[in-house]
Amino acid sequence: MSPDGPGPAGGEPETSEPIRLLLEQEREPAPGFAARVRRRIHRRTAAGQLASFSWHIPKLVLREMGEILRDLFTALGGRRGSQL
């Protein structure tokens, strides 16, 4: 800051006045404010988890189907070899 202006470098300590003005503007939140904020957070978390689940579930299903087919081919291939 410049030496002529107010502030820490200006030499004029006006820090107490703005804080008092802010204290006068302080108001208590509405009674249900915390509950509404908590519900919004839970709703957004649930939506995010649902989006993540719907993004990853096709990969999981395809992997499981691949493992089933591999096990099926291994079982059928093993039986044919043992019967001959």
ROMILUM-532668 format. One record per atom (N, C-alpha, C, O, CB): residue in three letters; residue number from 1; x, y, z. Coordinates in steps of 0.02 Angstrom, whole numbers, plus 50000, padded with zeros to 5 digits. Glycine has a CB too. Layout:
% residues N
  type  seq     xx     yy     zz
   Ala  NUM      X      Y      Z
...
END
This chain:
% residues 84
  type  seq     xx     yy     zz
   Met    1  50042  49941  50000
   Met    1  50000  50000  50000
   Met    1  50044  50062  50000
   Met    1  50103  50059  50018
   Met    1  49953  50000  50060
   Ser    2  50015  50116  49980
   Ser    2  50053  50179  49979
   Ser    2  50056  50209  50049
   Ser    2  50012  50197  50090
   Ser    2  50021  50230  49930
   Pro    3  50108  50246  50063
   Pro    3  50114  50276  50130
   Pro    3  50062  50330  50143
   Pro    3  50050  50347  50201
   Pro    3  50183  50306  50139
   Asp    4  50030  50357  50091
   Asp    4  49980  50410  50102
   Asp    4  49911  50382  50118
   Asp    4  49870  50416  50150
   Asp    4  49976  50455  50041
   Gly    5  49896  50322  50096
   Gly    5  49829  50293  50104
   Gly    5  49820  50259  50171
   Gly    5  49868  50246  50207
   Gly    5  49816  50243  50048
   Pro    6  49757  50245  50189
   Pro    6  49744  50210  50252
   Pro    6  49763  50137  50246
   Pro    6  49766  50109  50192
   Pro    6  49670  50217  50272
   Gly    7  49776  50107  50302
   Gly    7  49794  50036  50303
   Gly    7  49855  50025  50346
   Gly    7  49878  50070  50380
   Gly    7  49807  50011  50232
   Pro    8  49881  49964  50345
   Pro    8  49938  49948  50388
   Pro    8  50000  49989  50371
   Pro    8  50037  50009  50417
   Pro    8  49955  49875  50382
   Ala    9  50012  50004  50307
   Ala    9  50071  50043  50289
   Ala    9  50058  50118  50293
   Ala    9  50106  50157  50294
   Ala    9  50095  50024  50219
   Gly   10  49996  50138  50297
   Gly   10  49978  50209  50297
   Gly   10  49985  50242  50365
   Gly   10  49987  50303  50368
   Gly   10  49908  50217  50274
   Gly   11  49989  50204  50417
   Gly   11  49997  50234  50483
   Gly   11  49931  50250  50517
   Gly   11  49933  50268  50576
   Gly   11  50037  50296  50478
   Glu   12  49874  50244  50484
   Glu   12  49809  50257  50514
   Glu   12  49775  50191  50530
   Glu   12  49749  50159  50484
   Glu   12  49765  50301  50468
   Pro   13  49774  50169  50591
   Pro   13  49743  50105  50607
   Pro   13  49667  50111  50610
   Pro   13  49639  50130  50662
   Pro   13  49769  50079  50675
   Glu   14  49633  50096  50555
   Glu   14  49560  50100  50552
   Glu   14  49530  50029  50552
   Glu   14  49478  50018  50521
   Glu   14  49537  50139  50490
   Thr   15  49561  49983  50584
   Thr   15  49537  49915  50581
   Thr   15  49479  49902  50628
   Thr   15  49440  49856  50616
   Thr   15  49593  49868  50598
   Ser   16  49470  49940  50680
   Ser   16  49416  49927  50728
   Ser   16  49348  49950  50701
   Ser   16  49298  49919  50717
   Ser   16  49431  49961  50794
   Glu   17  49346  50003  50662
   Glu   17  49282  50030  50638
   Glu   17  49247  49982  50589
   Glu   17  49187  49971  50598
   Glu   17  49294  50097  50605
   Pro   18  49280  49955  50538
   Pro   18  49244  49909  50493
   Pro   18  49220  49846  50529
   Pro   18  49167  49818  50511
   Pro   18  49289  49889  50435
   Ile   19  49256  49823  50579
   Ile   19  49235  49764  50616
   Ile   19  49171  49779  50655
   Ile   19  49126  49737  50658
   Ile   19  49290  49739  50663
   Arg   20  49167  49837  50685
   Arg   20  49106  49856  50721
   Arg   20  49047  49860  50674
   Arg   20  48991  49840  50692
   Arg   20  49116  49923  50757
   Leu   21  49057  49885  50614
   Leu   21  49003  49889  50565
   Leu   21  48979  49819  50545
   Leu   21  48919  49808  50536
   Leu   21  49026  49928  50503
   Leu   22  49025  49773  50539
   Leu   22  49006  49705  50522
   Leu   22  48968  49672  50580
   Leu   22  48921  49634  50568
   Leu   22  49067  49664  50503
   Leu   23  48989  49686  50641
   Leu   23  48954  49657  50698
   Leu   23  48882  49682  50703
   Leu   23  48838  49645  50724
   Leu   23  48991  49674  50763
   Glu   24  48870  49744  50683
   Glu   24  48802  49771  50684
   Glu   24  48758  49737  50631
   Glu   24  48697  49736  50638
   Glu   24  48803  49846  50673
   Gln   25  48788  49711  50578
   Gln   25  48749  49680  50524
   Gln   25  48737  49605  50536
   Gln   25  48702  49573  50497
   Gln   25  48784  49690  50458
   Glu   26  48764  49578  50589
   Glu   26  48757  49507  50603
   Glu   26  48684  49491  50620
   Glu   26  48653  49525  50661
   Glu   26  48804  49486  50660
   Arg   27  48658  49438  50588
   Arg   27  48590  49415  50603
   Arg   27  48591  49340  50613
   Arg   27  48633  49304  50585
   Arg   27  48541  49434  50545
   Glu   28  48546  49316  50653
   Glu   28  48540  49244  50665
   Glu   28  48506  49213  50603
   Glu   28  48460  49242  50575
   Glu   28  48499  49230  50730
   Pro   29  48528  49153  50583
   Pro   29  48494  49120  50527
   Pro   29  48425  49095  50547
   Pro   29  48409  49090  50606
   Pro   29  48537  49062  50501
   Ala   30  48385  49081  50496
   Ala   30  48318  49055  50509
   Ala   30  48323  48989  50546
   Ala   30  48374  48954  50540
   Ala   30  48279  49047  50442
   Pro   31  48272  48970  50583
   Pro   31  48275  48908  50623
   Pro   31  48288  48845  50581
   Pro   31  48324  48801  50605
   Pro   31  48210  48900  50661
   Gly   32  48262  48840  50522
   Gly   32  48272  48780  50482
   Gly   32  48329  48785  50432
   Gly   32  48335  48742  50388
   Gly   32  48209  48764  50445
   Phe   33  48371  48836  50438
   Phe   33  48424  48846  50389
   Phe   33  48474  48788  50387
   Phe   33  48491  48764  50334
   Phe   33  48461  48911  50404
   Ala   34  48497  48767  50445
   Ala   34  48546  48712  50448
   Ala   34  48517  48648  50420
   Ala   34  48551  48610  50385
   Ala   34  48570  48701  50520
   Ala   35  48454  48634  50434
   Ala   35  48422  48574  50408
   Ala   35  48416  48577  50333
   Ala   35  48427  48527  50298
   Ala   35  48352  48564  50440
   Arg   36  48398  48636  50306
   Arg   36  48393  48643  50233
   Arg   36  48460  48634  50199
   Arg   36  48465  48602  50147
   Arg   36  48364  48712  50214
   Val   37  48512  48662  50228
   Val   37  48579  48654  50200
   Val   37  48600  48581  50203
   Val   37  48628  48555  50154
   Val   37  48630  48698  50238
   Arg   38  48587  48548  50258
   Arg   38  48605  48477  50265
   Arg   38  48567  48434  50213
   Arg   38  48597  48389  50184
   Arg   38  48589  48452  50336
   Arg   39  48503  48448  50202
   Arg   39  48464  48411  50151
   Arg   39  48492  48423  50082
   Arg   39  48496  48376  50042
   Arg   39  48391  48432  50153
   Arg   40  48512  48484  50066
   Arg   40  48541  48498  50001
   Arg   40  48607  48460  49991
   Arg   40  48620  48434  49937
   Arg   40  48553  48573  49992
   Ile   41  48647  48458  50043
   Ile   41  48711  48422  50038
   Ile   41  48698  48348  50027
   Ile   41  48731  48317  49985
   Ile   41  48753  48433  50102
   His   42  48651  48319  50064
   His   42  48635  48248  50055
   His   42  48607  48235  49986
   His   42  48624  48184  49955
   His   42  48585  48226  50109
   Arg   43  48565  48279  49961
   Arg   43  48536  48270  49895
   Arg   43  48590  48273  49841
   Arg   43  48588  48232  49795
   Arg   43  48482  48324  49882
   Arg   44  48636  48319  49846
   Arg   44  48690  48323  49796
   Arg   44  48738  48264  49802
   Arg   44  48763  48239  49751
   Arg   44  48729  48388  49805
   Thr   45  48750  48241  49863
   Thr   45  48793  48182  49872
   Thr   45  48760  48121  49841
   Thr   45  48793  48081  49807
   Thr   45  48807  48170  49946
   Ala   46  48695  48112  49852
   Ala   46  48659  48055  49824
   Ala   46  48659  48058  49747
   Ala   46  48668  48007  49714
   Ala   46  48587  48052  49850
   Ala   47  48649  48117  49720
   Ala   47  48650  48124  49647
   Ala   47  48719  48108  49619
   Ala   47  48725  48077  49566
   Ala   47  48629  48195  49627
   Gly   48  48771  48129  49653
   Gly   48  48839  48114  49631
   Gly   48  48854  48040  49634
   Gly   48  48886  48013  49589
   Gly   48  48889  48152  49672
   Gln   49  48832  48007  49687
   Gln   49  48843  47935  49693
   Gln   49  48804  47897  49640
   Gln   49  48828  47848  49613
   Gln   49  48823  47911  49762
   Leu   50  48743  47919  49625
   Leu   50  48703  47887  49573
   Leu   50  48736  47895  49505
   Leu   50  48738  47848  49465
   Leu   50  48632  47916  49572
   Ala   51  48761  47954  49490
   Ala   51  48795  47966  49427
   Ala   51  48858  47923  49422
   Ala   51  48872  47894  49369
   Ala   51  48813  48040  49418
   Ser   52  48895  47918  49475
   Ser   52  48955  47877  49475
   Ser   52  48937  47803  49466
   Ser   52  48970  47767  49428
   Ser   52  48994  47886  49540
   Phe   53  48885  47781  49500
   Phe   53  48864  47711  49495
   Phe   53  48841  47696  49424
   Phe   53  48860  47644  49396
   Phe   53  48807  47697  49545
   Ser   54  48802  47740  49394
   Ser   54  48777  47727  49326
   Ser   54  48833  47732  49275
   Ser   54  48827  47704  49220
   Ser   54  48722  47777  49308
   Trp   55  48888  47765  49291
   Trp   55  48945  47769  49245
   Trp   55  48987  47705  49249
   Trp   55  49013  47682  49198
   Trp   55  48988  47830  49262
   His   56  48994  47676  49308
   His   56  49038  47618  49318
   His   56  49002  47552  49310
   His   56  49035  47501  49298
   His   56  49068  47622  49386
   Ile   57  48936  47549  49316
   Ile   57  48901  47485  49315
   Ile   57  48907  47449  49248
   Ile   57  48914  47388  49249
   Ile   57  48828  47496  49331
   Pro   58  48905  47482  49189
   Pro   58  48914  47443  49127
   Pro   58  48981  47408  49123
   Pro   58  48985  47352  49098
   Pro   58  48907  47489  49068
   Lys   59  49034  47440  49147
   Lys   59  49100  47408  49147
   Lys   59  49100  47346  49192
   Lys   59  49128  47295  49174
   Lys   59  49154  47457  49170
   Leu   60  49068  47352  49250
   Leu   60  49066  47295  49296
   Leu   60  49026  47237  49266
   Leu   60  49046  47179  49273
   Leu   60  49036  47317  49362
   Val   61  48971  47253  49234
   Val   61  48929  47200  49204
   Val   61  48967  47166  49148
   Val   61  48967  47104  49144
   Val   61  48863  47230  49178
   Leu   62  49000  47204  49105
   Leu   62  49038  47173  49051
   Leu   62  49095  47130  49077
   Leu   62  49109  47077  49050
   Leu   62  49065  47227  49004
   Arg   63  49128  47152  49128
   Arg   63  49182  47113  49157
   Arg   63  49156  47048  49186
   Arg   63  49187  46995  49177
   Arg   63  49219  47153  49211
   Glu   64  49101  47051  49222
   Glu   64  49071  46991  49251
   Glu   64  49049  46943  49196
   Glu   64  49058  46882  49202
   Glu   64  49012  47009  49297
   Met   65  49019  46969  49143
   Met   65  48997  46926  49087
   Met   65  49058  46894  49055
   Met   65  49055  46835  49037
   Met   65  48957  46967  49035
   Gly   66  49111  46930  49047
   Gly   66  49173  46902  49019
   Gly   66  49201  46846  49062
   Gly   66  49223  46795  49036
   Gly   66  49225  46956  49010
   Glu   67  49199  46856  49127
   Glu   67  49224  46804  49173
   Glu   67  49179  46742  49170
   Glu   67  49204  46686  49173
   Glu   67  49227  46830  49245
   Ile   68  49114  46751  49164
   Ile   68  49068  46694  49159
   Ile   68  49082  46656  49094
   Ile   68  49086  46594  49095
   Ile   68  48994  46718  49161
   Leu   69  49089  46692  49039
   Leu   69  49104  46658  48975
   Leu   69  49171  46622  48977
   Leu   69  49177  46567  48952
   Leu   69  49104  46709  48917
   Arg   70  49221  46652  49007
   Arg   70  49286  46621  49013
   Arg   70  49282  46557  49055
   Arg   70  49311  46505  49037
   Arg   70  49337  46669  49044
   Asp   71  49245  46560  49111
   Asp   71  49237  46501  49153
   Asp   71  49197  46447  49116
   Asp   71  49212  46388  49123
   Asp   71  49202  46520  49218
   Leu   72  49148  46468  49077
   Leu   72  49107  46420  49039
   Leu   72  49150  46386  48987
   Leu   72  49148  46325  48980
   Leu   72  49048  46456  49005
   Phe   73  49189  46423  48949
   Phe   73  49232  46393  48898
   Phe   73  49286  46350  48930
   Phe   73  49304  46298  48902
   Phe   73  49265  46448  48856
   Thr   74  49312  46369  48987
   Thr   74  49362  46328  49021
   Thr   74  49331  46262  49044
   Thr   74  49361  46209  49038
   Thr   74  49393  46367  49082
   Ala   75  49270  46267  49071
   Ala   75  49236  46206  49096
   Ala   75  49219  46160  49038
   Ala   75  49229  46100  49042
   Ala   75  49173  46224  49135
   Leu   76  49193  46187  48984
   Leu   76  49175  46146  48926
   Leu   76  49237  46119  48891
   Leu   76  49237  46062  48869
   Leu   76  49133  46186  48876
   Gly   77  49289  46158  48886
   Gly   77  49351  46136  48855
   Gly   77  49386  46082  48897
   Gly   77  49416  46036  48869
   Gly   77  49399  46196  48845
   Gly   78  49382  46086  48962
   Gly   78  49412  46036  49006
   Gly   78  49376  45970  49002
   Gly   78  49408  45917  49005
   Gly   78  49412  46061  49077
   Arg   79  49309  45971  48996
   Arg   79  49270  45910  48991
   Arg   79  49285  45873  48925
   Arg   79  49293  45813  48925
   Arg   79  49195  45925  48997
   Arg   80  49287  45909  48870
   Arg   80  49301  45879  48806
   Arg   80  49369  45845  48806
   Arg   80  49376  45790  48779
   Arg   80  49297  45930  48751
   Gly   81  49418  45877  48835
   Gly   81  49484  45847  48837
   Gly   81  49486  45785  48880
   Gly   81  49521  45737  48864
   Gly   81  49535  45898  48863
   Ser   82  49449  45785  48935
   Ser   82  49451  45727  48980
   Ser   82  49410  45669  48954
   Ser   82  49423  45611  48972
   Ser   82  49426  45748  49049
   Gln   83  49359  45682  48912
   Gln   83  49317  45629  48885
   Gln   83  49352  45592  48829
   Gln   83  49334  45534  48817
   Gln   83  49251  45656  48861
   Leu   84  49399  45621  48794
   Leu   84  49432  45588  48737
   Leu   84  49481  45538  48758
   Leu   84  49512  45506  48716
   Leu   84  49464  45635  48694
END
